[in-house]
Amino acid sequence: GQTLFPYTTLFRSSMGTMSKLEDQPIQMKCTRTNDFSNQLEKTLEMLCQESGIESHFEIAAESENINVDANIIMQVFENIVSNAVRYAVKTIDVSCHISADHLVISVSDDGAGFSEEELKTATAPYYTGNQNDSEHHFGLGLYLCKILCEKHNGALKLTNNSTTGACVIASFFCK
């Protein structure tokens, strides 16, 4: 009865968000690589600051300008960094590679990493790995990131680091 209402509302709004994102047109704009990487780094610091997680940011840029939809990339970036913060023990590493026609962002944490099952299903809609978390978390994050990467002619890849922790790699085609 009554207790289901907030979750039903949340579920409906998440469905609405998903279809809005799927319909959102890509708006490519030439952006200075420096400005863009500074924005990524500031966002990373802000998201890590609240939780006390340490962050490392590294960028390799082969191009002075990049043609991207910065809003879409920032949505993906914020989401994968927020996940990394949630699962990290104490450190998150972000590396960003920018070439004339590609942007690749890799976010790694030092948490437990993805299970074999999660590597296969974590980008499916409504997947939640942590059942304790599922009350308020419908698992749309990685699925939406995957859709947004694909809209930008890129991809989202989940792996585990060689040592420990999860690694999410978002790539975007920038032409």
DRENPA-54641 format. One line per field, with one value per residue: residue number from 1; residue in one letter; x, y, z of N, C-alpha, C in turn. Coordinates in pm, 1 decimal. Example, Ala and Ser with C-alpha at 12.3 -4.5 7.8 and 13.67 -1.06 7.14 Angstrom:
BEGIN
i <- [1	2] .
aa <- [A	S] .
nx <- [1319.0	1285.0] .
ny <- [-569.0	-225.0] .
nz <- [780.0	708.0] .
cax <- [1230.0	1367.0] .
cay <- [-450.0	-106.0] .
caz <- [780.0	714.0] .
cx <- [1320.0	1290.0] .
cy <- [-330.0	3.0] .
cz <- [780.0	787.0] .
***
This chain:
BEGIN
i <- [1	2	3	4	5	6	7	8	9	10	11	12	13	14	15	16	17	18	19	20	21	22	23	24	25	26	27	28	29	30	31	32	33	34	35	36	37	38	39	40	41	42	43	44	45	46	47	48	49	50	51	52	53	54	55	56	57	58	59	60	61	62	63	64	65	66	67	68	69	70	71	72	73	74	75	76	77	78	79	80	81	82	83	84	85	86	87	88	89	90	91	92	93	94	95	96	97	98	99	100	101	102	103	104	105	106	107	108	109	110	111	112	113	114	115	116	117	118	119	120	121	122	123	124	125	126	127	128	129	130	131	132	133	134	135	136	137	138	139	140	141	142	143	144	145	146	147	148	149	150	151	152	153	154	155	156	157	158	159	160	161	162	163	164	165	166	167	168	169	170	171	172	173	174	175] .
aa <- [G	Q	T	L	F	P	Y	T	T	L	F	R	S	S	M	G	T	M	S	K	L	E	D	Q	P	I	Q	M	K	C	T	R	T	N	D	F	S	N	Q	L	E	K	T	L	E	M	L	C	Q	E	S	G	I	E	S	H	F	E	I	A	A	E	S	E	N	I	N	V	D	A	N	I	I	M	Q	V	F	E	N	I	V	S	N	A	V	R	Y	A	V	K	T	I	D	V	S	C	H	I	S	A	D	H	L	V	I	S	V	S	D	D	G	A	G	F	S	E	E	E	L	K	T	A	T	A	P	Y	Y	T	G	N	Q	N	D	S	E	H	H	F	G	L	G	L	Y	L	C	K	I	L	C	E	K	H	N	G	A	L	K	L	T	N	N	S	T	T	G	A	C	V	I	A	S	F	F	C	K] .
nx <- [76.7	66.0	344.0	478.7	446.5	645.7	861.4	751.2	698.2	959.7	1061.1	904.9	988.4	1253.6	1231.2	1126.7	1341.7	1526.3	1412.6	1414.2	1688.1	1764.6	1645.0	1768.1	1933.7	2261.2	2491.9	2745.3	3038.4	3310.7	3567.7	3807.2	4073.5	4220.7	4047.9	3835.8	3953.2	4024.8	3773.0	3682.8	3869.5	3815.9	3553.2	3596.2	3754.1	3566.7	3363.1	3503.8	3593.4	3390.3	3366.0	3611.9	3779.7	4077.0	4207.1	4348.6	4445.6	4505.4	4616.4	4641.3	4687.8	4654.6	4566.0	4474.0	4216.7	3888.3	3610.6	3314.0	3015.1	2984.8	2808.2	2689.2	2915.6	3002.1	2786.6	2814.2	3072.2	3042.7	2867.6	3011.9	3231.0	3102.4	3006.0	3251.9	3350.6	3165.6	3236.5	3510.2	3800.9	4009.0	4118.4	4088.1	4160.0	4190.4	4219.6	4267.6	4246.3	4301.4	4255.6	4260.4	4019.4	3904.2	3798.1	3889.9	3802.7	3910.5	3817.9	3921.2	3892.5	3993.5	3847.2	3648.9	3610.4	3453.4	3228.9	3226.3	2969.4	2870.4	3035.8	2921.6	2654.1	2616.1	2569.3	2314.2	1968.6	1832.7	1995.8	2128.5	2401.0	2458.5	2249.7	2154.3	2156.7	1961.8	1710.3	1698.6	1815.2	1808.5	1982.6	2031.4	2241.2	2497.2	2388.3	2262.3	2491.6	2616.5	2432.0	2454.9	2726.8	2721.7	2549.2	2718.8	2876.3	3054.8	3165.1	3100.9	3294.6	3346.6	3581.9	3823.0	4086.7	4435.8	4543.8	4357.2	4009.4	3761.0	3727.3	3613.0	3565.9	3506.8	3436.5	3440.8	3350.0	3476.2	3406.8] .
ny <- [-119.0	198.3	239.2	177.8	388.3	615.9	485.0	394.1	638.6	733.5	537.3	578.8	838.9	788.7	632.4	823.8	1001.0	839.3	801.9	1067.5	1119.0	940.2	1058.9	1298.6	1535.1	1523.0	1774.2	1891.8	2075.8	2288.5	2281.8	2411.5	2206.0	2228.6	2380.9	2204.4	1974.4	2086.5	2133.1	1868.4	1780.0	1950.9	1872.6	1605.9	1645.1	1778.4	1583.3	1385.8	1508.8	1541.9	1282.2	1216.2	1068.1	1005.4	1151.6	1103.0	1263.8	1243.0	1355.5	1314.9	1490.0	1526.3	1715.4	2056.7	2151.5	2013.7	1845.5	1817.0	1705.7	1856.0	1851.9	1596.1	1434.0	1521.7	1436.6	1157.8	1132.6	1237.8	1047.4	799.7	860.6	914.8	656.5	525.5	659.9	571.6	301.8	293.9	238.7	407.5	553.3	704.4	680.4	873.4	878.3	1052.4	1061.2	1248.6	1280.3	1401.1	1302.7	1138.8	1081.7	944.4	830.7	702.9	556.3	445.9	255.4	167.0	-34.5	-333.4	-424.5	-542.7	-820.9	-1136.5	-1167.9	-904.0	-774.3	-866.6	-783.2	-528.6	-298.3	-321.6	-213.9	-104.4	-261.0	-353.1	-394.2	-398.5	-510.4	-393.0	-134.8	-102.8	-0.9	275.5	310.3	254.8	143.5	266.4	416.9	318.3	205.2	426.2	578.5	414.5	434.8	711.4	732.1	574.3	728.4	931.2	812.5	636.9	413.6	216.0	54.4	-205.7	-316.1	-491.6	-374.8	-466.3	-507.2	-440.6	-354.1	-170.9	-71.1	169.3	247.4	507.2	596.4	834.9	947.0	1209.1	1374.1] .
nz <- [0.0	108.4	161.9	-71.4	-244.0	-255.9	-381.4	-619.3	-741.7	-766.4	-933.4	-1163.3	-1227.0	-1282.4	-1509.4	-1681.0	-1688.6	-1815.7	-2074.7	-2157.7	-2167.7	-2366.5	-2583.4	-2597.8	-2792.2	-2939.4	-2882.4	-3023.5	-2956.6	-3011.0	-2784.1	-2556.9	-2475.1	-2239.0	-2067.4	-2050.6	-1931.0	-1687.4	-1580.3	-1548.8	-1357.8	-1136.1	-1078.1	-1003.7	-769.8	-609.2	-579.6	-441.8	-213.6	-9.8	88.6	182.0	27.4	-147.0	-446.1	-771.4	-1062.3	-1401.6	-1714.1	-2064.8	-2339.0	-2680.9	-2840.0	-2883.0	-2884.0	-2846.5	-2985.8	-2848.7	-2669.8	-2396.9	-2176.9	-2181.0	-2149.1	-1896.9	-1737.7	-1754.2	-1647.1	-1381.8	-1279.2	-1295.2	-1135.3	-891.7	-833.6	-802.8	-578.5	-391.2	-365.1	-321.0	-113.2	-17.8	-231.6	-557.7	-897.7	-1184.0	-1527.6	-1826.9	-2169.2	-2447.8	-2786.4	-3126.6	-3227.5	-3033.8	-2695.1	-2398.1	-2086.5	-1787.8	-1488.7	-1184.1	-883.0	-545.5	-432.6	-376.5	-632.8	-941.9	-946.7	-1127.2	-1227.3	-1209.5	-1395.3	-1627.4	-1611.7	-1496.9	-1648.6	-1731.0	-1738.8	-1428.3	-1266.5	-956.7	-764.1	-490.9	-261.8	-26.3	-90.4	-273.8	-212.5	-248.8	-487.1	-814.0	-993.6	-1239.4	-1318.0	-1445.3	-1670.4	-1793.7	-1839.2	-2026.3	-2240.7	-2294.6	-2365.3	-2597.6	-2754.7	-2812.6	-2990.8	-2868.3	-2609.3	-2312.0	-2078.7	-1847.2	-1614.4	-1410.0	-1201.0	-1221.4	-971.6	-731.1	-709.8	-903.6	-1247.7	-1466.5	-1796.2	-2006.7	-2332.4	-2597.0	-2915.3	-3102.9	-3335.9] .
cax <- [0.0	119.2	490.6	532.0	429.3	766.2	945.9	682.8	721.9	1100.8	1076.0	846.9	1072.5	1376.9	1194.8	1115.9	1478.3	1591.5	1367.6	1460.9	1829.3	1773.9	1599.6	1849.4	2023.4	2401.7	2526.8	2890.5	3089.1	3455.7	3601.1	3951.3	4109.0	4261.4	3928.7	3757.9	4020.4	4012.5	3636.8	3681.3	3948.1	3740.3	3438.9	3653.1	3791.4	3444.8	3294.2	3584.7	3614.6	3289.7	3381.4	3748.2	3852.1	4187.9	4195.0	4462.0	4396.0	4615.7	4563.1	4731.3	4613.7	4728.3	4496.5	4444.9	4071.2	3815.4	3473.2	3236.1	2897.9	3039.7	2704.5	2676.6	3037.2	3002.7	2689.1	2877.3	3186.3	2992.7	2807.9	3110.8	3311.6	3018.9	3010.8	3386.1	3356.6	3082.9	3299.6	3654.1	3845.9	4065.5	4173.8	4032.5	4251.3	4123.6	4308.6	4191.2	4328.3	4231.7	4319.9	4178.9	3884.5	3857.4	3818.0	3874.6	3815.7	3917.8	3801.8	3950.4	3891.0	4067.0	3748.4	3647.0	3604.3	3330.0	3225.1	3208.6	2829.9	2857.9	3101.9	2829.8	2518.4	2606.5	2520.5	2173.4	1882.6	1785.3	2084.9	2190.8	2489.2	2448.2	2106.9	2120.3	2151.6	1860.0	1589.9	1698.7	1907.3	1754.8	2084.5	2025.4	2362.4	2587.8	2309.4	2249.9	2625.6	2636.7	2349.8	2512.1	2851.7	2685.8	2495.2	2836.5	2950.2	3159.1	3127.0	3131.6	3353.4	3374.3	3687.9	3885.1	4229.8	4520.0	4563.6	4222.7	3919.4	3689.3	3769.0	3511.4	3626.0	3408.0	3499.7	3352.8	3405.6	3465.2	3412.0] .
cay <- [0.0	333.7	243.7	164.8	510.8	691.9	409.0	395.3	771.6	737.3	449.2	647.9	952.2	735.9	591.9	949.0	1050.2	754.3	831.4	1202.6	1109.1	870.6	1151.0	1421.0	1543.2	1551.5	1909.1	1900.1	2211.7	2292.8	2322.3	2406.8	2086.9	2272.6	2418.1	2083.3	1889.1	2154.8	2107.7	1729.7	1770.3	2018.0	1786.0	1492.6	1690.4	1808.9	1459.0	1309.3	1589.3	1513.0	1148.0	1195.7	979.8	1072.5	1132.9	1132.7	1296.2	1248.9	1379.4	1314.2	1556.0	1541.1	1815.9	2177.3	2163.4	1888.2	1868.1	1727.7	1753.6	1858.3	1814.7	1450.3	1376.7	1551.5	1348.1	1025.6	1144.8	1250.9	921.7	694.4	901.8	893.5	512.3	493.3	713.3	484.4	171.7	306.2	231.0	539.8	622.5	694.8	726.8	908.0	917.9	1107.1	1069.7	1326.5	1293.4	1487.4	1250.7	1052.1	1114.3	823.6	858.8	580.2	583.3	324.9	271.1	60.9	-114.7	-478.5	-456.7	-603.7	-966.6	-1184.7	-1138.8	-759.6	-739.1	-899.8	-728.0	-399.7	-190.2	-346.8	-122.0	-140.9	-351.4	-301.9	-496.5	-398.2	-519.5	-297.9	-4.4	-101.6	72.3	412.1	313.5	161.0	89.1	324.4	492.7	265.6	186.6	558.2	613.6	335.7	497.2	841.7	706.0	525.6	842.9	1010.2	715.3	573.3	290.8	207.6	-77.1	-234.3	-415.3	-482.3	-342.4	-585.0	-526.7	-452.6	-245.3	-165.2	29.7	197.5	324.2	570.4	655.0	921.6	984.5	1355.0	1436.1] .
caz <- [0.0	122.5	162.4	-206.6	-322.6	-292.5	-472.6	-747.8	-797.5	-802.7	-1048.2	-1279.0	-1267.0	-1342.1	-1645.6	-1755.0	-1706.8	-1914.0	-2210.7	-2191.5	-2205.0	-2494.7	-2687.4	-2591.4	-2907.7	-2912.4	-2925.4	-3027.8	-2953.9	-2998.2	-2648.2	-2528.8	-2399.2	-2105.6	-1990.6	-2028.6	-1832.3	-1557.8	-1532.9	-1502.0	-1234.4	-1028.4	-1046.2	-930.6	-635.5	-536.2	-545.2	-347.1	-93.1	91.5	144.4	231.5	-64.8	-215.0	-590.2	-858.4	-1195.7	-1497.7	-1848.7	-2180.3	-2446.1	-2806.4	-2918.0	-2806.0	-2879.4	-2864.4	-3027.4	-2762.2	-2597.7	-2260.7	-2080.0	-2179.6	-2091.2	-1753.8	-1672.5	-1744.6	-1555.5	-1244.2	-1238.2	-1269.9	-1019.6	-772.8	-804.9	-753.1	-441.5	-307.8	-343.3	-292.1	25.0	8.2	-347.9	-692.9	-1001.9	-1308.9	-1635.9	-1937.4	-2289.4	-2549.7	-2917.6	-3212.6	-3250.4	-2925.2	-2554.2	-2317.8	-1943.7	-1710.0	-1345.7	-1106.6	-737.8	-474.8	-359.5	-397.8	-775.3	-992.1	-951.1	-1265.6	-1260.0	-1229.8	-1520.9	-1736.2	-1601.5	-1427.3	-1735.6	-1764.5	-1663.2	-1294.0	-1195.8	-833.5	-709.4	-345.7	-231.5	80.6	-154.9	-377.8	-173.1	-301.5	-600.1	-911.8	-1081.4	-1373.1	-1343.8	-1547.3	-1791.9	-1855.9	-1888.7	-2148.1	-2345.2	-2329.2	-2439.3	-2730.8	-2828.8	-2850.6	-3073.0	-2788.3	-2538.8	-2169.4	-2053.7	-1706.9	-1592.9	-1278.4	-1205.2	-1202.6	-826.8	-673.3	-745.3	-1030.5	-1343.1	-1566.6	-1904.2	-2093.6	-2450.2	-2674.6	-3045.4	-3100.6	-3468.4] .
cx <- [82.0	272.6	551.7	531.9	559.3	854.0	884.9	708.3	865.8	1124.5	1023.5	935.5	1203.1	1349.8	1185.8	1252.3	1546.2	1544.5	1407.7	1606.2	1844.3	1735.7	1684.1	1942.8	2167.2	2430.4	2677.9	2933.9	3240.3	3490.6	3752.2	3980.6	4144.7	4142.6	3849.4	3822.1	4017.2	3875.4	3624.1	3752.5	3876.3	3623.0	3485.7	3684.6	3668.0	3373.4	3370.8	3595.8	3520.2	3314.5	3520.7	3829.3	3958.7	4173.0	4323.4	4405.8	4514.9	4556.5	4673.9	4650.5	4702.6	4670.7	4461.0	4295.9	4008.6	3669.8	3383.0	3103.4	2937.7	2935.8	2690.9	2798.4	3042.5	2901.7	2748.8	2988.3	3139.9	2937.0	2913.2	3203.4	3231.7	3015.7	3144.8	3401.7	3280.6	3156.3	3448.2	3681.8	3908.4	4113.8	4095.2	4136.1	4172.0	4229.4	4221.8	4285.7	4247.3	4315.4	4227.1	4036.2	3831.4	3885.5	3793.2	3900.9	3809.6	3911.8	3819.7	3939.0	3966.1	3972.8	3758.8	3645.4	3470.4	3339.5	3210.0	3068.1	2812.6	2924.0	3008.5	2702.3	2508.1	2559.6	2377.3	2085.8	1839.1	1871.3	2134.6	2272.4	2470.6	2301.1	2064.4	2097.9	2027.1	1733.1	1584.6	1776.3	1861.7	1857.4	2079.4	2156.7	2448.8	2514.7	2295.7	2384.0	2653.3	2559.5	2412.1	2643.5	2819.6	2626.5	2608.2	2930.9	3067.7	3106.1	3159.8	3179.8	3382.4	3482.3	3728.2	4031.6	4309.2	4540.5	4429.3	4136.9	3863.0	3748.1	3657.7	3574.9	3515.9	3480.9	3394.9	3423.7	3375.9	3479.6	3274.7] .
cy <- [127.2	338.4	233.6	296.1	585.1	617.6	406.7	528.6	782.4	654.3	517.7	763.1	902.3	688.0	715.8	1005.7	971.2	788.4	972.8	1197.1	1042.3	963.6	1277.3	1427.7	1574.4	1691.7	1927.1	2045.7	2205.4	2355.4	2315.9	2288.4	2121.4	2303.7	2293.5	1993.9	1953.1	2131.1	1964.7	1718.5	1834.5	1932.6	1666.6	1532.8	1715.9	1681.1	1376.8	1377.7	1551.0	1380.1	1121.9	1099.9	1063.1	1050.3	1171.9	1155.0	1310.2	1265.8	1373.8	1372.0	1575.4	1653.5	1935.1	2198.4	2026.5	1921.8	1769.3	1790.9	1744.8	1816.7	1663.9	1387.5	1402.5	1464.6	1209.1	1029.9	1151.5	1119.5	815.2	731.6	880.9	745.9	474.1	541.2	620.7	355.4	177.8	289.1	365.3	616.7	598.2	752.3	754.4	941.5	953.3	1118.8	1139.5	1329.5	1379.9	1435.0	1156.2	1112.3	985.3	860.0	726.1	616.3	451.2	354.9	154.8	-22.8	-261.3	-517.3	-517.5	-755.0	-1007.1	-1150.4	-990.4	-714.7	-763.7	-817.5	-587.6	-284.6	-215.7	-250.4	-184.5	-243.6	-282.6	-414.2	-510.3	-397.0	-424.1	-158.9	9.8	-26.4	209.0	422.6	210.1	111.3	143.1	387.4	441.4	241.3	319.6	604.2	542.3	398.6	629.3	826.6	664.0	637.3	929.4	922.4	650.5	447.6	303.5	65.9	-91.4	-340.3	-408.9	-447.6	-468.7	-612.6	-547.9	-342.3	-253.1	-56.4	45.3	288.1	375.3	631.2	729.2	954.9	1132.9	1419.2	1479.6] .
cz <- [0.0	109.6	23.0	-284.2	-355.2	-393.5	-612.4	-817.7	-847.3	-928.7	-1174.4	-1323.2	-1327.5	-1484.0	-1734.7	-1786.7	-1817.6	-2055.0	-2251.8	-2238.3	-2341.5	-2610.0	-2697.1	-2712.8	-2863.8	-2965.7	-2914.6	-3033.2	-2936.6	-2863.1	-2629.7	-2436.9	-2255.1	-2015.4	-1953.6	-1922.2	-1693.5	-1496.3	-1478.2	-1367.0	-1115.2	-982.9	-963.8	-786.7	-550.3	-490.9	-441.4	-211.7	20.5	160.7	201.0	145.3	-136.7	-365.2	-661.6	-997.9	-1289.1	-1636.2	-1952.6	-2295.7	-2567.7	-2890.5	-2829.0	-2787.0	-2899.9	-2895.9	-2953.6	-2721.6	-2450.6	-2156.4	-2067.6	-2112.9	-1940.5	-1678.1	-1651.3	-1639.4	-1409.8	-1193.2	-1206.7	-1154.2	-890.8	-733.6	-745.0	-608.8	-346.8	-271.3	-307.9	-142.9	61.1	-113.9	-476.3	-789.3	-1128.1	-1411.8	-1755.3	-2056.1	-2398.0	-2677.2	-3001.7	-3227.3	-3142.2	-2788.5	-2478.4	-2171.9	-1869.6	-1561.5	-1270.2	-957.9	-674.0	-388.4	-396.7	-545.3	-812.9	-980.9	-1097.8	-1314.3	-1291.8	-1360.2	-1639.3	-1732.1	-1542.8	-1515.9	-1782.9	-1684.5	-1531.0	-1223.2	-1069.2	-774.2	-560.1	-308.1	-119.8	22.8	-242.4	-339.9	-239.0	-431.9	-701.3	-1012.7	-1223.3	-1413.8	-1457.0	-1679.2	-1866.8	-1911.9	-2020.4	-2264.2	-2391.3	-2405.6	-2582.5	-2816.8	-2883.8	-2934.4	-3000.3	-2722.6	-2390.7	-2142.6	-1904.2	-1697.8	-1446.0	-1297.6	-1184.7	-1053.2	-757.8	-730.3	-884.3	-1118.1	-1447.4	-1670.5	-1997.3	-2212.2	-2532.0	-2806.6	-3065.2	-3237.3	-3510.6] .
***
